[in-house]
Amino acid sequence: MNSPRRTFLRQIGIAGVGVGLGPLVPRTFGDTAAAIGSSLLRSSTPEAEGVASSGILAFLDGIAHTKSELHSFMMVRHGRVIAGGWWSPYAPPLRHTMYSMSKSFTSTAVGLAVAEGKLGVEDKVASFFPDDLPANVSDELAALRVKHLLSMAVGHEPDSTHAVVKEDNWVRAFLAQPFKHAPGNVFLYNSTATYMCSAIVQKLTGQKIVDYLTPRLFEPLGIRGMTWETCPRGINTGGWGLSIQTEGLAKFGQLYLRRGEWNGRQILPAKWVEEATTFKIQQPLPAKPARPQAQNDWLQGYCYQFWRSQHHAFRGDGAFGQFTIVMPEQDAVVIMTGESKDLQGELDLVWQHLLPAMQDKPLAADETGLAKLRQALFSLALNPPKAQPSSPVVTKISGKTFKLDANNLGIVSVGFQSGEKSFVFTAQTNEATHSIAHGIESWHRGETQMPGTPPRIITGNPPEKNYKVAASATWTDEHTLELTWRYVETPHHDSVTCRFDGDQIAISFLSSIAKLNGREKETRPHLQGRMEG
């Protein structure tokens, strides 16, 4: 019998999901095919590319036995995809929020602009924005160069990002920040330093970097459908905000592995790839390190918006575990997206299982191991919570409306509608009606603009759109309905608890961000109300 996962993959025509299944080319599915773009990545079996299927299985098993939550995984060896999988309800066509993995794409935009003679890394930042400079330009600001932005050696302390993004003009706010160190001397992670790189490229080219990169990077690699958030003045945020498919990350990593060459064409100068991915500055060493420096992937040195890693690798790296790991000595690329707190633990599993699984020549065919790996990849899933599929309360609340007390989400009432296999939650504001259909202890895919969603960790102007959501419902006891909303193009999800007491309702929210940080409550209000009629 075909599983829903296999049926879904067959319907969208993705031939290469799994291992050794042919080219990663979507054959049908209309807009999905356009969104993914024509792929130049082809697939192979692990053993044919010198990788033991058992090592990849051990990696997947290792992930399953941790608290890490992966949404997708892809491994490329010798230019061919040897394994790829998505944890349902996540899927190949979906874009995924990259957070700081975006920085490596911003660095690429700078590299292309350098190659075109539009700027140099020694250029002074103040020279690009004469109208936004403070009245008194400090010696440090006058000395600040593009290379300091790229290497996170601005000299601000603390990180100026949260102060800058509160303002309307982020460029002016950044240039007004005080300096504690001379530029180039001290590493301190600063996402608005990357934003300034984006602003510089836009100032010189007249294009947002997502548009500047499209004909130079995305189109040659067959990547389409990407989006990038902007600041209030229409500049791509640079340090975060890019959304792209997993396969797009694999292509990007392969481009850097091949020193900027793609399908016989030099897309990015090899000189820039070398400059952008080699050691530039050492991160400060902790007074009481949790592990030796040689085993800490955040202490191997920083480059130009890339991190050095153990085993002579380098990586693009985003919050909650958005990874593009490039391993030149092994001729391999490993991609992971997800939502996790223990990012070092995820990288440890790569070094523990995937690295030793790679040999420098093809291995003997392992049909048994390959079959197990295929089955494991096809069956990857994040199962919805399951307690009780129904409750006697359902008949009392279905079709009813609860009027809510005033709240800062602007929700004036909520309603519930029970079906045989689904459960619909509806929130009414003064402007719109927002409904989310849930599978009963199963995923139901839809879209939403529900107020207060999805969870975020940093500001920006996301594109106006409905967010794709996979939703499920279960009853944890007779009076408590638990709704789960997975925003499948972000790393995050919400748990929404609806407690019924006679004709009264209390609704609370808990985002996965708050839960990862050990909080059992968050800034969104508890909603309270009473049944009408």
RONU-685472 format. One record per residue (C-alpha): y, x, z; residue number from 0. Coordinates in Angstrom, 2 decimals, padded with zeros to 5 digits. Layout:
// RONU-685472
ATOM; Y; X; Z; NUM
...
END
This chain:
// RONU-685472
ATOM; 000.00; 000.00; 000.00; 0
ATOM; 003.45; 001.28; -000.84; 1
ATOM; 005.71; 001.88; 002.13; 2
ATOM; 009.31; 000.57; 002.05; 3
ATOM; 010.36; 004.22; 001.81; 4
ATOM; 008.27; 004.84; -001.33; 5
ATOM; 009.42; 001.54; -002.83; 6
ATOM; 013.06; 002.46; -002.24; 7
ATOM; 012.65; 005.89; -003.80; 8
ATOM; 010.87; 004.44; -006.82; 9
ATOM; 013.56; 001.78; -007.27; 10
ATOM; 016.38; 004.32; -007.36; 11
ATOM; 014.39; 006.60; -009.65; 12
ATOM; 014.66; 009.77; -007.57; 13
ATOM; 011.78; 011.79; -008.90; 14
ATOM; 012.14; 014.92; -006.79; 15
ATOM; 012.30; 013.57; -003.26; 16
ATOM; 009.44; 015.16; -001.36; 17
ATOM; 007.86; 018.24; -002.88; 18
ATOM; 006.79; 019.25; -006.33; 19
ATOM; 007.66; 015.97; -008.00; 20
ATOM; 009.71; 017.04; -010.99; 21
ATOM; 013.46; 017.25; -011.60; 22
ATOM; 015.87; 015.73; -009.14; 23
ATOM; 017.29; 013.37; -011.75; 24
ATOM; 018.03; 009.71; -010.98; 25
ATOM; 016.71; 007.71; -013.89; 26
ATOM; 017.99; 004.28; -012.98; 27
ATOM; 020.05; 002.50; -010.30; 28
ATOM; 023.33; 002.21; -012.23; 29
ATOM; 026.22; 003.29; -010.05; 30
ATOM; 023.92; 005.39; -007.87; 31
ATOM; 023.04; 007.59; -010.81; 32
ATOM; 026.74; 007.98; -011.59; 33
ATOM; 027.46; 008.76; -007.96; 34
ATOM; 024.86; 011.51; -007.75; 35
ATOM; 025.58; 012.89; -011.19; 36
ATOM; 023.23; 014.67; -013.53; 37
ATOM; 021.35; 017.31; -011.59; 38
ATOM; 020.55; 020.82; -012.67; 39
ATOM; 018.26; 021.42; -009.69; 40
ATOM; 014.55; 021.19; -010.45; 41
ATOM; 011.70; 021.04; -007.98; 42
ATOM; 008.54; 023.00; -007.40; 43
ATOM; 005.80; 023.25; -004.80; 44
ATOM; 006.40; 025.46; -001.77; 45
ATOM; 003.43; 027.74; -002.49; 46
ATOM; 004.51; 028.29; -006.10; 47
ATOM; 007.80; 029.67; -004.72; 48
ATOM; 006.14; 031.78; -002.02; 49
ATOM; 006.59; 029.37; 000.90; 50
ATOM; 003.80; 028.00; 003.09; 51
ATOM; 003.81; 024.19; 003.31; 52
ATOM; 002.52; 024.62; 006.85; 53
ATOM; 005.76; 026.38; 007.82; 54
ATOM; 007.88; 023.49; 006.58; 55
ATOM; 005.60; 021.05; 008.40; 56
ATOM; 005.99; 023.09; 011.58; 57
ATOM; 009.78; 022.93; 011.17; 58
ATOM; 009.70; 019.12; 010.79; 59
ATOM; 007.39; 018.86; 013.78; 60
ATOM; 009.71; 021.08; 015.77; 61
ATOM; 012.65; 018.81; 014.97; 62
ATOM; 010.59; 015.76; 015.97; 63
ATOM; 009.95; 017.28; 019.40; 64
ATOM; 013.61; 017.94; 020.19; 65
ATOM; 016.54; 015.67; 020.90; 66
ATOM; 018.09; 016.69; 017.59; 67
ATOM; 018.54; 013.88; 015.07; 68
ATOM; 018.36; 014.90; 011.42; 69
ATOM; 019.42; 012.57; 008.63; 70
ATOM; 018.45; 014.78; 005.70; 71
ATOM; 016.80; 018.10; 004.97; 72
ATOM; 016.46; 020.08; 001.76; 73
ATOM; 015.08; 023.53; 001.06; 74
ATOM; 015.67; 025.50; -002.16; 75
ATOM; 013.73; 028.67; -003.01; 76
ATOM; 014.25; 030.74; -006.16; 77
ATOM; 016.57; 027.99; -007.44; 78
ATOM; 014.02; 025.18; -007.10; 79
ATOM; 013.85; 022.40; -004.53; 80
ATOM; 010.58; 022.82; -002.65; 81
ATOM; 011.12; 020.15; 000.02; 82
ATOM; 013.56; 017.33; 000.60; 83
ATOM; 013.57; 014.30; 002.83; 84
ATOM; 015.81; 011.66; 004.39; 85
ATOM; 015.18; 009.96; 007.70; 86
ATOM; 015.31; 006.23; 006.93; 87
ATOM; 017.73; 004.38; 006.88; 88
ATOM; 019.52; 007.44; 005.41; 89
ATOM; 018.80; 007.96; 001.71; 90
ATOM; 019.46; 010.32; -001.25; 91
ATOM; 022.33; 008.40; -002.90; 92
ATOM; 024.41; 008.24; 000.27; 93
ATOM; 027.34; 010.53; 000.91; 94
ATOM; 027.51; 012.04; 004.39; 95
ATOM; 030.59; 013.03; 006.38; 96
ATOM; 030.73; 016.83; 006.48; 97
ATOM; 033.20; 017.50; 009.29; 98
ATOM; 033.85; 021.28; 009.27; 99
ATOM; 031.33; 021.91; 006.50; 100
ATOM; 034.38; 020.80; 004.46; 101
ATOM; 036.04; 024.12; 005.28; 102
ATOM; 033.75; 026.08; 002.97; 103
ATOM; 034.80; 023.86; 000.06; 104
ATOM; 038.46; 024.43; 000.97; 105
ATOM; 037.82; 028.17; 000.93; 106
ATOM; 036.34; 027.73; -002.53; 107
ATOM; 039.52; 025.98; -003.70; 108
ATOM; 041.54; 028.94; -002.42; 109
ATOM; 039.20; 031.34; -004.22; 110
ATOM; 039.61; 029.51; -007.51; 111
ATOM; 043.39; 029.48; -007.11; 112
ATOM; 043.29; 033.23; -006.41; 113
ATOM; 041.18; 033.74; -009.55; 114
ATOM; 043.76; 031.80; -011.56; 115
ATOM; 046.56; 033.99; -010.26; 116
ATOM; 048.27; 031.22; -008.33; 117
ATOM; 048.20; 033.02; -004.97; 118
ATOM; 046.73; 035.94; -003.08; 119
ATOM; 045.25; 036.17; 000.39; 120
ATOM; 048.03; 038.59; 001.39; 121
ATOM; 050.71; 035.99; 000.57; 122
ATOM; 052.80; 034.91; 003.53; 123
ATOM; 052.32; 031.32; 004.62; 124
ATOM; 056.02; 030.77; 005.34; 125
ATOM; 056.86; 031.52; 001.70; 126
ATOM; 055.18; 028.32; 000.50; 127
ATOM; 057.09; 025.89; 002.73; 128
ATOM; 060.74; 026.95; 003.06; 129
ATOM; 061.86; 023.36; 003.77; 130
ATOM; 059.44; 022.93; 006.67; 131
ATOM; 060.12; 026.11; 008.61; 132
ATOM; 061.52; 025.96; 012.15; 133
ATOM; 065.15; 026.97; 012.68; 134
ATOM; 064.04; 030.25; 014.21; 135
ATOM; 061.12; 031.91; 012.43; 136
ATOM; 059.23; 034.11; 014.88; 137
ATOM; 057.92; 037.53; 013.94; 138
ATOM; 054.40; 036.14; 014.19; 139
ATOM; 055.08; 033.27; 011.81; 140
ATOM; 056.79; 035.63; 009.40; 141
ATOM; 053.68; 037.83; 009.47; 142
ATOM; 051.17; 034.99; 009.03; 143
ATOM; 049.21; 035.37; 005.77; 144
ATOM; 046.72; 033.24; 003.89; 145
ATOM; 043.88; 035.54; 004.95; 146
ATOM; 044.68; 034.76; 008.60; 147
ATOM; 044.30; 031.03; 007.92; 148
ATOM; 040.99; 031.64; 006.17; 149
ATOM; 039.56; 033.81; 008.96; 150
ATOM; 040.74; 031.67; 011.91; 151
ATOM; 042.94; 034.48; 013.16; 152
ATOM; 046.25; 032.58; 013.23; 153
ATOM; 047.32; 033.61; 016.73; 154
ATOM; 047.73; 030.14; 018.21; 155
ATOM; 046.23; 029.51; 021.63; 156
ATOM; 045.10; 026.90; 022.41; 157
ATOM; 043.89; 025.44; 019.10; 158
ATOM; 046.85; 023.61; 017.60; 159
ATOM; 044.83; 020.98; 015.71; 160
ATOM; 045.17; 018.08; 018.15; 161
ATOM; 048.92; 018.65; 018.54; 162
ATOM; 049.49; 018.88; 014.79; 163
ATOM; 047.58; 015.75; 013.77; 164
ATOM; 049.69; 013.59; 016.07; 165
ATOM; 052.68; 014.14; 013.76; 166
ATOM; 053.56; 012.66; 010.38; 167
ATOM; 054.33; 016.02; 008.76; 168
ATOM; 051.37; 018.25; 009.60; 169
ATOM; 052.74; 021.25; 007.70; 170
ATOM; 056.00; 021.24; 009.67; 171
ATOM; 054.13; 020.67; 012.94; 172
ATOM; 051.79; 023.60; 012.26; 173
ATOM; 054.64; 025.97; 011.41; 174
ATOM; 056.42; 024.97; 014.64; 175
ATOM; 053.49; 025.91; 016.89; 176
ATOM; 054.04; 028.83; 019.29; 177
ATOM; 052.03; 032.02; 018.93; 178
ATOM; 050.21; 033.80; 021.72; 179
ATOM; 048.80; 036.63; 019.56; 180
ATOM; 049.89; 038.48; 016.47; 181
ATOM; 048.11; 037.06; 013.40; 182
ATOM; 044.87; 038.78; 012.50; 183
ATOM; 043.95; 040.02; 015.97; 184
ATOM; 042.13; 037.17; 017.75; 185
ATOM; 039.64; 034.61; 016.45; 186
ATOM; 040.25; 031.01; 017.58; 187
ATOM; 038.79; 028.08; 015.67; 188
ATOM; 041.65; 026.04; 014.24; 189
ATOM; 040.97; 023.21; 011.79; 190
ATOM; 044.61; 022.81; 010.82; 191
ATOM; 044.60; 026.42; 009.65; 192
ATOM; 042.19; 025.16; 006.99; 193
ATOM; 044.45; 022.17; 006.39; 194
ATOM; 047.25; 024.63; 005.63; 195
ATOM; 045.02; 026.23; 002.97; 196
ATOM; 044.63; 022.79; 001.42; 197
ATOM; 048.38; 022.22; 001.59; 198
ATOM; 049.08; 025.57; -000.08; 199
ATOM; 046.70; 024.87; -002.97; 200
ATOM; 048.22; 021.42; -003.44; 201
ATOM; 051.74; 022.87; -003.36; 202
ATOM; 050.85; 025.37; -006.08; 203
ATOM; 048.73; 023.13; -008.32; 204
ATOM; 050.25; 019.69; -007.78; 205
ATOM; 046.75; 018.36; -007.05; 206
ATOM; 044.80; 017.45; -003.94; 207
ATOM; 042.02; 019.97; -003.55; 208
ATOM; 039.37; 017.31; -004.25; 209
ATOM; 041.01; 016.76; -007.64; 210
ATOM; 041.59; 020.48; -008.20; 211
ATOM; 037.91; 021.18; -007.47; 212
ATOM; 036.56; 018.36; -009.61; 213
ATOM; 036.68; 020.06; -013.06; 214
ATOM; 036.20; 023.55; -011.61; 215
ATOM; 033.36; 022.95; -009.15; 216
ATOM; 032.06; 019.41; -008.79; 217
ATOM; 031.68; 018.51; -012.47; 218
ATOM; 029.96; 021.77; -013.50; 219
ATOM; 027.50; 021.28; -010.63; 220
ATOM; 026.92; 017.62; -011.52; 221
ATOM; 028.40; 016.32; -008.26; 222
ATOM; 030.23; 013.00; -008.33; 223
ATOM; 031.33; 010.32; -005.89; 224
ATOM; 032.70; 012.73; -003.26; 225
ATOM; 035.67; 011.62; -001.18; 226
ATOM; 038.08; 013.54; 001.06; 227
ATOM; 040.38; 012.23; 003.77; 228
ATOM; 044.11; 012.93; 003.66; 229
ATOM; 046.95; 013.53; 006.09; 230
ATOM; 049.77; 010.97; 006.32; 231
ATOM; 051.51; 012.74; 003.42; 232
ATOM; 048.58; 012.65; 001.04; 233
ATOM; 047.20; 016.17; 001.44; 234
ATOM; 043.43; 016.54; 001.83; 235
ATOM; 042.64; 017.40; 005.45; 236
ATOM; 040.85; 020.57; 004.37; 237
ATOM; 039.17; 021.40; 007.66; 238
ATOM; 037.22; 018.16; 007.71; 239
ATOM; 037.00; 014.84; 005.90; 240
ATOM; 034.82; 015.63; 002.87; 241
ATOM; 031.91; 013.27; 002.19; 242
ATOM; 029.22; 014.38; -000.25; 243
ATOM; 025.51; 013.87; -000.92; 244
ATOM; 022.86; 016.21; 000.48; 245
ATOM; 021.94; 017.38; -003.00; 246
ATOM; 025.58; 018.34; -003.55; 247
ATOM; 025.34; 020.67; -000.55; 248
ATOM; 022.18; 022.20; -002.01; 249
ATOM; 023.96; 022.90; -005.29; 250
ATOM; 026.95; 024.36; -003.46; 251
ATOM; 024.70; 026.65; -001.43; 252
ATOM; 022.83; 027.70; -004.56; 253
ATOM; 026.13; 028.51; -006.27; 254
ATOM; 027.00; 030.90; -003.44; 255
ATOM; 023.49; 032.31; -003.36; 256
ATOM; 023.85; 033.14; -007.08; 257
ATOM; 027.25; 034.77; -006.42; 258
ATOM; 029.18; 032.04; -008.21; 259
ATOM; 026.95; 031.69; -011.26; 260
ATOM; 025.61; 028.28; -012.27; 261
ATOM; 023.32; 027.58; -015.20; 262
ATOM; 024.45; 030.71; -017.01; 263
ATOM; 028.16; 030.16; -016.36; 264
ATOM; 030.33; 031.98; -013.82; 265
ATOM; 031.93; 029.06; -011.95; 266
ATOM; 033.37; 031.15; -009.13; 267
ATOM; 034.13; 034.87; -009.31; 268
ATOM; 031.39; 036.98; -007.71; 269
ATOM; 034.17; 039.03; -006.12; 270
ATOM; 035.40; 035.95; -004.25; 271
ATOM; 031.90; 035.00; -003.11; 272
ATOM; 031.55; 038.48; -001.65; 273
ATOM; 034.97; 038.37; -000.01; 274
ATOM; 034.53; 034.86; 001.38; 275
ATOM; 031.09; 035.42; 002.93; 276
ATOM; 031.34; 038.87; 004.49; 277
ATOM; 032.40; 039.71; 008.05; 278
ATOM; 036.14; 039.44; 008.71; 279
ATOM; 036.55; 039.01; 012.47; 280
ATOM; 034.41; 038.96; 015.60; 281
ATOM; 034.39; 035.89; 017.77; 282
ATOM; 035.26; 036.62; 021.42; 283
ATOM; 032.14; 037.43; 023.43; 284
ATOM; 031.57; 035.20; 026.49; 285
ATOM; 031.68; 036.80; 029.93; 286
ATOM; 028.29; 035.30; 030.80; 287
ATOM; 026.45; 034.77; 027.50; 288
ATOM; 023.65; 032.20; 027.49; 289
ATOM; 021.64; 034.44; 025.16; 290
ATOM; 021.97; 037.92; 023.66; 291
ATOM; 024.66; 038.26; 020.98; 292
ATOM; 022.09; 039.19; 018.35; 293
ATOM; 020.39; 035.81; 018.84; 294
ATOM; 023.56; 033.72; 018.86; 295
ATOM; 024.53; 032.34; 015.45; 296
ATOM; 028.10; 031.70; 016.63; 297
ATOM; 028.64; 035.38; 017.49; 298
ATOM; 027.64; 037.04; 014.21; 299
ATOM; 031.20; 037.14; 012.86; 300
ATOM; 033.44; 034.82; 010.89; 301
ATOM; 034.33; 035.12; 007.20; 302
ATOM; 036.65; 033.01; 005.05; 303
ATOM; 035.62; 029.56; 006.29; 304
ATOM; 031.98; 030.60; 006.40; 305
ATOM; 029.99; 031.86; 009.40; 306
ATOM; 027.73; 034.87; 009.42; 307
ATOM; 024.26; 034.08; 010.76; 308
ATOM; 021.23; 035.91; 012.04; 309
ATOM; 018.91; 037.56; 009.52; 310
ATOM; 021.82; 038.55; 007.24; 311
ATOM; 022.40; 034.92; 006.23; 312
ATOM; 025.67; 033.01; 006.11; 313
ATOM; 026.44; 029.33; 006.39; 314
ATOM; 028.87; 026.48; 006.08; 315
ATOM; 028.79; 024.54; 009.30; 316
ATOM; 030.07; 021.13; 010.45; 317
ATOM; 030.15; 019.28; 013.76; 318
ATOM; 026.96; 017.52; 014.85; 319
ATOM; 024.81; 019.62; 012.51; 320
ATOM; 026.01; 019.56; 008.91; 321
ATOM; 024.57; 022.85; 007.63; 322
ATOM; 024.44; 024.77; 004.36; 323
ATOM; 022.47; 027.92; 005.21; 324
ATOM; 022.37; 030.60; 002.52; 325
ATOM; 019.72; 033.31; 002.90; 326
ATOM; 020.28; 036.00; 000.23; 327
ATOM; 017.42; 038.26; 001.31; 328
ATOM; 014.98; 035.35; 000.99; 329
ATOM; 016.65; 033.82; -002.11; 330
ATOM; 016.75; 030.50; -000.26; 331
ATOM; 019.10; 027.70; 000.77; 332
ATOM; 018.45; 025.28; 003.64; 333
ATOM; 020.43; 022.06; 004.04; 334
ATOM; 020.55; 019.83; 007.11; 335
ATOM; 022.69; 016.82; 007.95; 336
ATOM; 022.48; 014.80; 011.13; 337
ATOM; 023.91; 014.15; 014.56; 338
ATOM; 022.91; 016.62; 017.22; 339
ATOM; 024.33; 018.48; 020.16; 340
ATOM; 022.02; 021.50; 020.20; 341
ATOM; 023.05; 023.13; 016.93; 342
ATOM; 021.75; 026.53; 017.96; 343
ATOM; 018.41; 024.87; 018.65; 344
ATOM; 018.30; 023.54; 015.09; 345
ATOM; 019.03; 026.99; 013.66; 346
ATOM; 016.40; 028.50; 015.95; 347
ATOM; 013.81; 026.23; 014.32; 348
ATOM; 014.88; 027.51; 010.89; 349
ATOM; 014.37; 031.11; 012.04; 350
ATOM; 011.17; 030.29; 013.91; 351
ATOM; 009.39; 028.29; 011.19; 352
ATOM; 011.06; 028.45; 007.77; 353
ATOM; 011.98; 032.13; 007.71; 354
ATOM; 008.45; 033.49; 008.35; 355
ATOM; 006.98; 030.90; 005.95; 356
ATOM; 008.72; 032.66; 003.04; 357
ATOM; 006.89; 035.48; 001.27; 358
ATOM; 008.03; 037.65; -001.64; 359
ATOM; 005.35; 036.42; -004.06; 360
ATOM; 003.69; 033.08; -004.89; 361
ATOM; 001.01; 031.88; -002.50; 362
ATOM; -002.38; 030.37; -003.24; 363
ATOM; -002.23; 026.62; -003.74; 364
ATOM; -002.71; 024.62; -000.54; 365
ATOM; -003.51; 021.07; -001.64; 366
ATOM; -004.27; 019.88; 001.88; 367
ATOM; -001.08; 021.30; 003.35; 368
ATOM; 000.97; 020.07; 000.41; 369
ATOM; -000.43; 016.54; 000.79; 370
ATOM; 000.42; 016.56; 004.50; 371
ATOM; 003.93; 017.79; 003.77; 372
ATOM; 004.49; 015.13; 001.12; 373
ATOM; 003.35; 012.42; 003.51; 374
ATOM; 005.55; 013.79; 006.30; 375
ATOM; 008.63; 013.88; 004.07; 376
ATOM; 008.06; 010.37; 002.71; 377
ATOM; 007.53; 008.91; 006.18; 378
ATOM; 010.63; 010.38; 007.86; 379
ATOM; 012.40; 007.62; 009.76; 380
ATOM; 014.73; 006.87; 012.66; 381
ATOM; 013.17; 003.71; 013.98; 382
ATOM; 015.37; 000.93; 015.37; 383
ATOM; 015.15; 000.09; 019.08; 384
ATOM; 012.39; -002.37; 019.89; 385
ATOM; 012.08; -004.41; 023.10; 386
ATOM; 011.75; -008.16; 022.48; 387
ATOM; 012.31; -009.76; 019.04; 388
ATOM; 013.75; -012.96; 020.49; 389
ATOM; 014.89; -014.78; 023.61; 390
ATOM; 015.25; -018.40; 024.75; 391
ATOM; 019.02; -017.77; 024.69; 392
ATOM; 018.94; -017.59; 020.88; 393
ATOM; 018.81; -021.37; 020.47; 394
ATOM; 021.82; -021.77; 022.78; 395
ATOM; 024.08; -019.25; 021.02; 396
ATOM; 023.10; -019.58; 017.36; 397
ATOM; 025.90; -021.21; 015.42; 398
ATOM; 028.27; -021.07; 018.40; 399
ATOM; 031.64; -019.35; 018.72; 400
ATOM; 032.86; -017.41; 021.75; 401
ATOM; 036.64; -017.16; 022.22; 402
ATOM; 037.55; -013.73; 023.60; 403
ATOM; 040.23; -012.59; 025.98; 404
ATOM; 043.03; -010.55; 024.39; 405
ATOM; 041.90; -007.00; 023.52; 406
ATOM; 043.23; -003.99; 021.63; 407
ATOM; 040.64; -004.35; 018.88; 408
ATOM; 042.36; -007.57; 017.83; 409
ATOM; 039.10; -009.56; 017.90; 410
ATOM; 039.84; -013.17; 018.87; 411
ATOM; 036.32; -014.61; 018.68; 412
ATOM; 032.72; -013.73; 017.94; 413
ATOM; 029.80; -015.76; 016.70; 414
ATOM; 026.06; -015.44; 016.22; 415
ATOM; 023.71; -016.91; 013.64; 416
ATOM; 019.96; -016.54; 013.99; 417
ATOM; 017.60; -016.58; 011.01; 418
ATOM; 013.87; -016.13; 010.63; 419
ATOM; 014.11; -012.40; 009.91; 420
ATOM; 017.78; -011.63; 010.51; 421
ATOM; 020.54; -012.00; 013.04; 422
ATOM; 024.21; -012.14; 012.06; 423
ATOM; 027.07; -011.05; 014.33; 424
ATOM; 030.56; -012.14; 013.25; 425
ATOM; 033.90; -011.00; 014.65; 426
ATOM; 037.10; -012.86; 013.80; 427
ATOM; 040.56; -011.29; 013.87; 428
ATOM; 043.81; -012.96; 012.92; 429
ATOM; 043.56; -011.30; 009.51; 430
ATOM; 039.89; -011.31; 008.54; 431
ATOM; 036.29; -012.22; 009.29; 432
ATOM; 033.82; -009.36; 009.76; 433
ATOM; 030.09; -010.02; 009.69; 434
ATOM; 027.14; -007.66; 010.13; 435
ATOM; 023.63; -008.86; 009.32; 436
ATOM; 020.86; -007.28; 011.38; 437
ATOM; 017.18; -006.93; 010.86; 438
ATOM; 015.20; -008.12; 013.86; 439
ATOM; 013.87; -004.82; 015.17; 440
ATOM; 014.21; -003.49; 011.63; 441
ATOM; 017.05; -002.11; 009.52; 442
ATOM; 019.22; -004.38; 007.39; 443
ATOM; 021.56; -002.53; 005.04; 444
ATOM; 025.08; -003.82; 004.43; 445
ATOM; 028.76; -002.91; 004.66; 446
ATOM; 031.46; -003.53; 007.20; 447
ATOM; 035.09; -002.98; 008.18; 448
ATOM; 034.48; -004.10; 011.74; 449
ATOM; 037.47; -003.16; 013.95; 450
ATOM; 036.93; 000.05; 015.89; 451
ATOM; 034.28; 001.41; 013.55; 452
ATOM; 032.93; 003.90; 012.72; 453
ATOM; 033.29; 006.37; 015.63; 454
ATOM; 035.43; 009.43; 014.87; 455
ATOM; 036.32; 012.69; 016.62; 456
ATOM; 039.51; 013.61; 014.75; 457
ATOM; 042.28; 011.77; 013.01; 458
ATOM; 042.99; 011.54; 009.30; 459
ATOM; 043.42; 008.86; 006.68; 460
ATOM; 039.93; 007.82; 005.57; 461
ATOM; 039.74; 005.99; 002.25; 462
ATOM; 040.18; 002.25; 002.54; 463
ATOM; 036.65; 001.00; 002.11; 464
ATOM; 033.77; -000.87; 003.58; 465
ATOM; 031.48; 001.44; 005.53; 466
ATOM; 027.80; 001.29; 004.73; 467
ATOM; 025.85; 000.23; 007.80; 468
ATOM; 022.19; -000.22; 008.69; 469
ATOM; 021.93; -002.69; 011.56; 470
ATOM; 019.16; -003.91; 013.83; 471
ATOM; 018.89; -006.32; 016.77; 472
ATOM; 016.57; -006.55; 019.76; 473
ATOM; 016.59; -008.27; 023.17; 474
ATOM; 016.29; -005.89; 026.11; 475
ATOM; 015.87; -008.88; 028.43; 476
ATOM; 016.31; -012.64; 028.22; 477
ATOM; 020.09; -012.45; 028.50; 478
ATOM; 020.88; -009.12; 026.81; 479
ATOM; 021.12; -008.61; 023.06; 480
ATOM; 021.23; -004.99; 021.89; 481
ATOM; 022.74; -004.37; 018.43; 482
ATOM; 022.51; -000.96; 016.72; 483
ATOM; 024.92; -000.10; 013.91; 484
ATOM; 024.14; 003.09; 011.99; 485
ATOM; 027.01; 004.10; 009.73; 486
ATOM; 024.76; 005.81; 007.22; 487
ATOM; 027.51; 007.77; 005.46; 488
ATOM; 028.64; 009.33; 008.74; 489
ATOM; 026.66; 011.14; 011.43; 490
ATOM; 027.31; 008.37; 013.95; 491
ATOM; 026.08; 005.03; 015.23; 492
ATOM; 027.06; 002.40; 017.78; 493
ATOM; 025.04; 000.58; 020.40; 494
ATOM; 026.62; -002.84; 021.06; 495
ATOM; 025.42; -004.72; 024.12; 496
ATOM; 026.01; -008.48; 024.31; 497
ATOM; 025.33; -009.99; 027.73; 498
ATOM; 025.12; -013.79; 028.00; 499
ATOM; 025.63; -015.61; 031.29; 500
ATOM; 025.76; -019.36; 030.86; 501
ATOM; 028.68; -020.03; 028.53; 502
ATOM; 030.21; -016.58; 029.09; 503
ATOM; 029.76; -013.39; 027.08; 504
ATOM; 030.48; -009.73; 027.81; 505
ATOM; 030.31; -007.16; 024.99; 506
ATOM; 030.34; -003.40; 025.47; 507
ATOM; 030.26; -000.53; 022.96; 508
ATOM; 028.68; 002.90; 023.28; 509
ATOM; 029.07; 005.30; 020.40; 510
ATOM; 026.58; 008.05; 019.73; 511
ATOM; 029.45; 010.52; 020.21; 512
ATOM; 030.03; 009.32; 023.76; 513
ATOM; 026.30; 009.34; 024.47; 514
ATOM; 025.90; 012.92; 023.18; 515
ATOM; 028.76; 013.98; 025.45; 516
ATOM; 027.05; 012.42; 028.46; 517
ATOM; 029.43; 009.50; 028.79; 518
ATOM; 028.20; 005.98; 029.45; 519
ATOM; 031.49; 004.39; 028.49; 520
ATOM; 034.26; 005.03; 026.00; 521
ATOM; 037.76; 004.04; 024.99; 522
ATOM; 036.88; 000.81; 023.21; 523
ATOM; 037.36; -002.11; 025.59; 524
ATOM; 034.72; -004.36; 027.05; 525
ATOM; 035.14; -007.75; 025.44; 526
ATOM; 034.85; -010.91; 027.48; 527
ATOM; 034.93; -014.52; 026.46; 528
ATOM; 033.62; -018.04; 026.76; 529
ATOM; 031.73; -020.36; 024.43; 530
ATOM; 033.89; -022.92; 022.69; 531
ATOM; 033.01; -026.63; 022.56; 532
END
